[in-house]
């Protein structure tokens, strides 16, 4: 993994999410670009690369947010772990497997993030957070995953062809 390439890419994704996508909401659901990129990268490349991208991307997001440092990083690492698993090989097309793993991973991400926020003293309205924010966001991000898979699949193939590590 080449940090000279990964770090600017993840920083750009964090900036797009923090500046542009923070204003986007579809019935309470928010697209989470860093989550999608980390999960799809773990799916396309490997568990190890997804976990590293989750940690780095999470730290960058934590630096841009007002939340506890490391919360997003921990949540993304655990979510990437799920997404990088080889489970569901017999589900048929890789899209079905991608959707299942992204769904499970996104649920993990939001639950871990909420637990860390509650543990660090933030007041959490669990009903509202789960039903009006996390639930719709899990569904939206699961729907968006195949659209993120296309460019990341292309990037992964290009890296393999040119012998680069990202």
Secondary structure, DSSP 8 states (H G I E B T S, - for coil): --HHHHHHHHHHHHHIIIIIGGG--BTTB---HHHHHHHHHHHHT-HHHHHHHHHHHHHHHHHHSSS-TTHHHHHHHHHHHHHT--TTGGGSSHHHHHHHHHHHHHHHHHHHHHHHHHHTT----HHHIIIIIIHHHHHHHHHHHHHHHHHHHHHHHHHHHHT---
